[in-house]
Amino acid sequence: MLELRNTYLRLGVLPGTGGGIARFDWLEDGGPLLRPCDDPDTTEPNRLGCYPLLPWSNRIAKGGFTHEGHDVVLAPNRSDEPYPIHGTGWQRPWTVAHHDATDIVLTLHDATAGAYAFRATQHYRLDGPSLEIRLRVTNTGDFVLPFGLGVHPFFPRDADTRLQAGASALWMNDGEDPLPIALMRVPPEWDFTKPRPLPRGGINHAFTGWPGQAAVHWPSRSLRLHVDAQADVYVLYVPEGEDFFCLEPVDHPINAVHLPGGAVVNGMTALAPGQQLERLFRFRVEAGVA
């Protein structure tokens, strides 16, 4: 595990497990800001506190898609999922390009036959009470393809946890299959324009028209974690009965390549060979809040 530490924060990163975050702690009270994983040998990204989403986010149906006449073939990449999910970056070992007191830079070169070829960079940086994650991806393939970026944090959740993350609409699924079936206005019970408790009964939907700013509030710790992202969509996953939830800042909704209008209309970026896409995600702690 690679570690960064300053007066406020401790960050632990596992390059070999998707380059993801195993620890992200607020040193004032010693508590986690993301779900902790204390096993440095884990190979399961879904045990981590956060991992990258690239070259696309969430699920894609129909075994792939076609873009500008090129067929992209995507097979399921988990035994418990019928759809390919979260791209490939989260399941690959990353190479350490740089590590000093404040920064970790990881790189990945990946190519999947019949699909994406890319070069990616993850740059973690501690700056006072803030963590910055900068993701960059370059199309190294031979075709123009739609790319997307995001991160998948798992936030600790207790009975008093509050979320603020206003959005104008959401892609609703049928409650059984996570693929969206209809775009609708946000119902009052899921309107997080103002801080409110997380919903009961479970939820797994993509919210759109998000200004890229959210906050997780833990009143029992007098802490608020602000999330700022160069993205206008988030996927909110609140599993019933668990001690975590996920607010995933992304630049496109679930199954964007198959939504009306296609990938680019729904937030993905068409990259020609050699072109790149970069997005910044920031997590900033505010302490002493009631």
C-alpha positions as CSV (number, residue, x, y, z in Angstrom):
1,M,0.0,0.0,0.0
2,L,1.3,3.5,-0.9
3,E,0.5,6.1,1.6
4,L,0.2,9.9,1.7
5,R,-0.2,11.8,4.9
6,N,-0.4,15.4,6.0
7,T,-1.7,17.3,9.1
8,Y,-5.3,16.4,8.2
9,L,-5.5,13.3,6.1
10,R,-4.1,9.9,5.5
11,L,-4.5,8.2,2.1
12,G,-3.7,4.5,1.3
13,V,-3.7,3.4,-2.3
14,L,-3.3,-0.1,-3.7
15,P,-1.8,0.1,-7.2
16,G,-2.3,-3.6,-7.8
17,T,-6.0,-3.5,-7.2
18,G,-7.3,-1.1,-9.8
19,G,-5.1,1.7,-8.3
20,G,-8.0,2.1,-5.8
21,I,-8.2,3.7,-2.3
22,A,-8.0,1.3,0.6
23,R,-7.9,4.0,3.4
24,F,-8.9,7.7,3.5
25,D,-9.0,8.9,7.1
26,W,-9.6,12.2,8.9
27,L,-6.7,12.3,11.4
28,E,-8.4,14.7,13.9
29,D,-10.7,11.9,15.1
30,G,-8.9,8.9,13.4
31,G,-12.1,7.9,11.6
32,P,-12.7,6.9,7.9
33,L,-14.0,9.2,5.3
34,L,-14.4,6.3,2.9
35,R,-15.1,2.7,3.7
36,P,-11.8,1.3,5.0
37,C,-10.1,-1.9,3.7
38,D,-7.3,-3.1,5.9
39,D,-6.2,-6.0,3.7
40,P,-3.3,-4.8,1.5
41,D,-3.4,-8.1,-0.4
42,T,-7.0,-7.9,-1.5
43,T,-7.7,-8.4,-5.2
44,E,-11.4,-7.4,-5.0
45,P,-12.0,-3.8,-5.9
46,N,-15.4,-3.9,-4.3
47,R,-13.8,-4.2,-0.9
48,L,-12.0,-0.8,-1.3
49,G,-13.1,2.7,-0.4
50,C,-12.9,4.0,-4.0
51,Y,-11.8,3.0,-7.5
52,P,-11.7,4.6,-10.9
53,L,-14.3,4.2,-13.6
54,L,-12.8,4.2,-17.1
55,P,-13.0,4.1,-20.1
56,W,-16.8,4.1,-19.2
57,S,-19.0,3.8,-16.1
58,N,-21.5,1.3,-14.9
59,R,-23.3,-1.2,-17.1
60,I,-23.6,-1.5,-20.9
61,A,-26.2,-3.8,-22.4
62,K,-26.6,-5.8,-25.6
63,G,-23.0,-7.2,-25.6
64,G,-21.6,-3.8,-26.7
65,F,-22.5,-1.1,-29.2
66,T,-21.7,0.4,-32.5
67,H,-20.1,3.8,-32.9
68,E,-19.5,5.5,-36.3
69,G,-19.6,2.1,-38.0
70,H,-17.2,0.3,-35.6
71,D,-18.6,-2.5,-33.5
72,V,-17.4,-2.6,-29.9
73,V,-17.7,-6.0,-28.3
74,L,-18.0,-6.1,-24.5
75,A,-18.3,-9.3,-22.5
76,P,-19.4,-9.5,-18.9
77,N,-16.4,-8.9,-16.6
78,R,-17.8,-10.3,-13.3
79,S,-19.3,-13.7,-12.6
80,D,-22.2,-12.1,-10.7
81,E,-23.1,-9.6,-13.3
82,P,-25.0,-10.2,-16.6
83,Y,-23.6,-7.0,-18.1
84,P,-20.0,-5.6,-18.5
85,I,-19.6,-3.1,-15.7
86,H,-17.4,-0.1,-14.9
87,G,-14.9,-0.5,-17.8
88,T,-11.6,-2.2,-17.2
89,G,-9.5,0.2,-15.2
90,W,-10.8,-0.9,-11.8
91,Q,-9.8,-4.6,-12.5
92,R,-6.3,-4.0,-13.7
93,P,-3.0,-3.5,-11.8
94,W,-1.6,0.0,-12.3
95,T,2.1,1.0,-12.5
96,V,3.6,3.5,-10.0
97,A,5.0,6.4,-12.0
98,H,5.6,8.8,-9.1
99,H,5.2,8.8,-5.3
100,D,6.3,11.5,-2.9
101,A,5.0,13.2,0.3
102,T,1.9,14.7,-1.4
103,D,1.4,13.0,-4.7
104,I,0.9,9.5,-6.2
105,V,0.7,9.1,-9.9
106,L,-0.3,5.7,-11.4
107,T,-0.4,4.7,-15.1
108,L,-2.2,2.0,-17.0
109,H,-2.0,0.7,-20.6
110,D,-4.9,-1.5,-21.5
111,A,-6.4,-3.0,-24.7
112,T,-9.3,-5.4,-25.1
113,A,-9.8,-7.1,-28.4
114,G,-12.8,-5.8,-30.2
115,A,-13.2,-2.9,-27.7
116,Y,-11.1,-0.2,-26.1
117,A,-7.4,0.5,-26.3
118,F,-6.2,3.3,-24.0
119,R,-3.6,4.8,-21.8
120,A,-4.7,6.2,-18.4
121,T,-3.3,8.2,-15.5
122,Q,-4.6,8.5,-11.9
123,H,-3.1,11.4,-9.9
124,Y,-3.8,11.5,-6.2
125,R,-2.8,14.6,-4.3
126,L,-3.3,15.8,-0.7
127,D,-3.8,19.6,-0.3
128,G,-4.6,20.6,3.2
129,P,-8.0,19.0,4.2
130,S,-8.6,18.0,0.5
131,L,-7.9,15.0,-1.7
132,E,-7.8,15.6,-5.4
133,I,-8.1,12.7,-7.9
134,R,-7.3,13.6,-11.5
135,L,-8.1,11.0,-14.1
136,R,-6.9,11.1,-17.7
137,V,-7.5,8.7,-20.5
138,T,-6.0,8.7,-24.1
139,N,-7.5,6.7,-26.9
140,T,-4.6,4.5,-28.2
141,G,-6.8,2.5,-30.6
142,D,-7.5,2.8,-34.3
143,F,-11.1,4.1,-34.1
144,V,-13.1,7.0,-32.8
145,L,-14.9,5.8,-29.7
146,P,-16.9,7.3,-26.8
147,F,-15.1,7.5,-23.5
148,G,-16.3,8.4,-20.1
149,L,-14.7,8.9,-16.6
150,G,-15.8,8.8,-13.0
151,V,-14.9,7.5,-9.6
152,H,-16.7,5.1,-7.3
153,P,-16.5,6.1,-3.6
154,F,-18.0,4.0,-0.8
155,F,-19.0,6.4,2.0
156,P,-19.5,5.2,5.7
157,R,-23.2,5.3,6.6
158,D,-24.9,5.5,10.0
159,A,-28.4,6.3,11.1
160,D,-27.7,10.0,11.1
161,T,-25.8,10.3,7.8
162,R,-27.1,13.2,5.5
163,L,-26.6,13.8,1.8
164,Q,-26.8,17.0,-0.2
165,A,-26.7,16.5,-4.0
166,G,-29.2,18.4,-6.0
167,A,-30.2,17.2,-9.5
168,S,-32.9,18.1,-12.0
169,A,-33.8,14.6,-13.3
170,L,-33.0,10.9,-13.0
171,W,-32.9,7.8,-15.1
172,M,-35.3,5.4,-13.5
173,N,-35.0,1.7,-13.7
174,D,-37.7,-0.9,-12.9
175,G,-36.3,-1.8,-9.5
176,E,-35.2,-5.3,-10.7
177,D,-32.7,-4.5,-13.5
178,P,-30.3,-1.5,-13.0
179,L,-30.5,-0.4,-16.7
180,P,-32.6,2.8,-17.0
181,I,-35.9,2.7,-18.7
182,A,-37.3,6.3,-18.4
183,L,-36.0,9.9,-17.7
184,M,-38.1,11.6,-15.1
185,R,-38.2,14.5,-12.6
186,V,-36.6,13.8,-9.3
187,P,-39.4,12.7,-6.9
188,P,-39.7,14.6,-3.6
189,E,-38.4,11.7,-1.5
190,W,-35.2,11.6,-3.5
191,D,-34.6,15.4,-3.8
192,F,-31.3,16.1,-2.1
193,T,-31.2,19.8,-3.0
194,K,-31.1,20.3,0.8
195,P,-29.4,17.8,3.2
196,R,-31.6,14.9,4.1
197,P,-31.3,11.3,5.3
198,L,-30.6,8.6,2.8
199,P,-33.7,6.7,1.5
200,R,-34.8,3.4,2.9
201,G,-35.6,0.4,0.8
202,G,-32.6,0.7,-1.5
203,I,-31.9,2.8,-4.6
204,N,-29.6,2.5,-7.6
205,H,-30.3,5.3,-10.1
206,A,-28.4,7.8,-12.2
207,F,-29.2,11.5,-11.4
208,T,-28.7,14.1,-14.1
209,G,-28.5,17.9,-14.2
210,W,-26.2,17.8,-11.2
211,P,-24.0,20.9,-10.8
212,G,-21.0,18.8,-9.7
213,Q,-21.2,19.6,-6.0
214,A,-22.4,17.4,-3.2
215,A,-21.8,16.9,0.5
216,V,-21.9,14.0,2.9
217,H,-22.6,15.0,6.5
218,W,-21.9,12.9,9.6
219,P,-23.5,14.8,12.5
220,S,-22.2,12.4,15.2
221,R,-18.6,13.3,14.0
222,S,-19.3,17.0,13.4
223,L,-17.9,16.4,9.9
224,R,-19.0,17.3,6.4
225,L,-17.2,15.9,3.3
226,H,-17.7,18.1,0.2
227,V,-17.5,16.5,-3.2
228,D,-16.7,18.6,-6.2
229,A,-16.5,17.0,-9.6
230,Q,-16.1,17.9,-13.3
231,A,-19.2,15.9,-14.0
232,D,-22.9,16.5,-14.2
233,V,-24.2,13.0,-13.3
234,Y,-24.0,10.9,-10.2
235,V,-25.1,7.3,-9.6
236,L,-26.6,6.9,-6.1
237,Y,-26.5,3.4,-4.8
238,V,-27.9,2.9,-1.3
239,P,-28.2,-0.8,-0.5
240,E,-30.6,-1.8,2.2
241,G,-29.1,-3.0,5.5
242,E,-25.5,-2.0,4.7
243,D,-23.2,0.4,6.5
244,F,-22.1,2.2,3.4
245,F,-23.6,4.0,0.3
246,C,-22.2,5.1,-3.0
247,L,-22.5,8.5,-4.7
248,E,-20.5,8.0,-7.9
249,P,-19.6,11.2,-9.8
250,V,-19.6,10.4,-13.5
251,D,-19.9,12.2,-16.8
252,H,-22.6,9.9,-18.2
253,P,-25.6,7.8,-17.0
254,I,-25.9,4.1,-16.9
255,N,-25.9,2.5,-20.4
256,A,-25.4,5.9,-22.0
257,V,-24.4,4.3,-25.4
258,H,-27.9,2.8,-25.8
259,L,-30.0,5.8,-24.4
260,P,-31.9,8.0,-26.9
261,G,-29.5,10.1,-28.8
262,G,-26.5,7.8,-28.1
263,A,-23.3,8.1,-26.1
264,V,-22.2,11.7,-26.9
265,V,-25.6,13.2,-26.4
266,N,-25.7,11.5,-23.0
267,G,-22.4,12.9,-21.8
268,M,-19.6,10.7,-23.2
269,T,-16.8,12.2,-25.2
270,A,-15.8,10.9,-28.7
271,L,-12.0,10.6,-28.8
272,A,-10.2,10.1,-32.0
273,P,-6.9,8.1,-31.9
274,G,-4.4,10.1,-29.8
275,Q,-7.0,12.4,-28.2
276,Q,-7.4,12.5,-24.4
277,L,-10.1,13.3,-21.8
278,E,-9.3,14.5,-18.3
279,R,-11.5,15.2,-15.2
280,L,-10.9,16.3,-11.7
281,F,-12.6,15.0,-8.5
282,R,-12.1,16.7,-5.2
283,F,-13.0,15.6,-1.6
284,R,-12.7,18.4,1.0
285,V,-13.3,18.0,4.7
286,E,-15.2,20.6,6.8
287,A,-14.9,20.0,10.5
288,G,-16.8,21.4,13.5
289,V,-20.2,21.5,11.8
290,A,-23.3,20.8,13.7
